[in-house]
Amino acid sequence: MLFMVIERFKDRDAKLIGERFERYGRMLPVGVAYHSSWVDAVGGRCFQIMEADRVELLTDWVGRWEDLVEFEIVPVITSAEFWSKPRAE
């Protein structure tokens, strides 16, 4: 499954997040794959695409960052997958 992870930096403080990332990396648990990420222009949020068999696998990862970041995790599918499915009329 794919997940859009929206991170909101607490106190808009990207410096501490960057320092931890430089020191320890992304700190993903086994079974979670990182695909790509984007940071908003003001540096207050990060948007990431992650992949895991189930959302619960992201729990350990969130726990490693939740002192600095608030998380919203949204299951997503690709546009192609969405539009290939039949729609109710």
Buried (B, 14 or more C-beta within 10 A) or exposed (E): EBBEBBBEBBEEEBEBBEEBEEEEEBBBEEEBEBEEEEBEEEBBBBBBBBEBEEEEBBEBBBEBBEEBBEBEBEEBEEEEEEEEEEEEE
